[in-house]
């Protein structure tokens, strides 16, 4: 778990190789994390997303980082609560983001708490699935070297912190 770190704050300001966007399947960047990325990173990110067009739930796609400190944005499509198979879809969105980072030889990546905003996914389940998936992936891979979970508020930070301690 030493390669996993938690921070509280704004993911768009992190100096990492890639930040993960909690995306919708059509990669339209409106509100939440996506909206913040668009505001700070610029229109070029949405333009690249428009060229990709569609990414199924549980999958991920990569674009440049525009004006962000991060060189790339990995767009992970998380589940909407109530659509079915949500836990498996969140696991796959996390895993596919990590696989993209590994394939691109990225050393650092930062995730938000995917699907816990307007998609309504429970924070405790998100923390458990994302941290466990990441820990298992890192146990078999040298890259990425560092995975940061950037949590926007105290509640999310505490939930991820407690979950991470339970794994240790």
N, C-alpha and C positions, 0 to 999 in steps of 0.2 A: 504493500500500500504506500510505500514511501514515494512512488512516482505519481501518486494522486495527491493533489492539493486542493484545498477549498479557499475561495476568496469571496468576499461580499462586495458587490458593487456593479459597475456598468461594464459588461463584456466588451463593448465597442472600444474601450480605452486600453485593452490589454495588448502588451507587446509579445505576441505569440505568432507562430507560423500560420495558424488557422484558428478562426473562431467558428463555432457552430451556430447556425441559425435554426431556430425552431420553426420550420417551414410548413406551408400547406402544399398539397399535391400539385397545384398550378404555379407554385413558386412566386406568388404575388405577395410583395412585401408591403403590408399595410400597417398593422399595429404591433404592439408588444416588442419582442426582441427584433423581429424583422423590420419593423418601422424605425427603430433606433439605428439599426445597421444601415438602412437606406438613407436616413438623415445624415449620419456621419460619414458614410462611405461613398455616397453619391450615386447618381443615376446609372453609372456604368454597371453596377452590380445587378440592378433590375434588368438592364438591357441583356446581360448575359443569361439571366434566368429566363427571360422571354425567348431566347434562342433555344434553350433546353426544352422549355414548354411544359413538360409534365414529368413528375417523378412519383411513383406509387408510394403509398403509405408503407413505412418500414424501410424505404430505400433512402439514398442520399446522393447529392450531386455537388460538384465543386465549381466555384467561380473565383475570379480575382477578388481582391479585397478593396479595390477602388482607393479611396483616400484614407482608409483605416490603417492603423499601425500593423495589423495582421495582413500578411501577403495574400491569404485566401479566406474565403467563406465557404464552409461546407454546409449545405442546406439539407438538414435531416428532417424528413417528413414523419412526424409523430402522429399517433392516433387521436381521434376525437373520442371522448368517453361515450360509451353506448354503441359504438359501431361494431363491436365484437373483436375478439382476439387482441385486445388492447395491449396486454402485457407482452405478448410475443412481438407485436408490431413495434413497441417501444424498444425492446431488446434489439430487434433488427435495425432500427434507426440508429441506435447507439453503435452497434457492431459495424454497420456499413460505413459510418463516419470514421471509425477507427481504422477500418481497412483502407479507406481512401487516404487517410493520413499516412499510413504505413507505405502504401504504394507510391505516394509522392515523396517518401523519405522525409516527412516533416518531423521535427524534433519536439514541437510543442503544439498542443491543441487545447482550446477552452470550450466547454459545454455550458449551456444554460440548463435549467430544469425543464426539459422538453415536454410539451403538451400540458403543463400545469397551469397555463394561463386560460385563455378563452376556450381551449379544447377540454378543460374540466378534469384532467387526469389527477388523481389523488397524489399529493406531494410525497407521502410516505412510501407509496408503491414506486413512484418515480425514482426516489433516492435509492431504494433497495435494488431495483432492476438496473439502473444506470451504473451504480457503483460496482455491483457484482459482475456485470458484463464487462466493464472496463478492467477490473482486477483480473478476471480470467483471461482476457485478451493480452494484457501486459505480462502475465506470467509465461506466455509463449512467444513474446515478441520483444525485440529491442527497441522498436519504434512504435509510437512516439515515446520519447524519453520522459516527457512530462505531460500529464493530463490534469488540467485545472477545471474544477467545477465552479463557475462564477454564478453566485446566487444573489439575486437582486435585493432581497430583504432579510431581516433578522429571522423570520419564521422559516424560510427556506434554508438559510444557512444552518440554523440549529438542527433542522431535520436531517440534512446531509451530514452534519458533524456527528450527530448521535448514531446514525446508520453506519458511518465510517468507523466509529469507535466500536460498534457491535461486531464488525468484521475483524477487527484487530485482535 
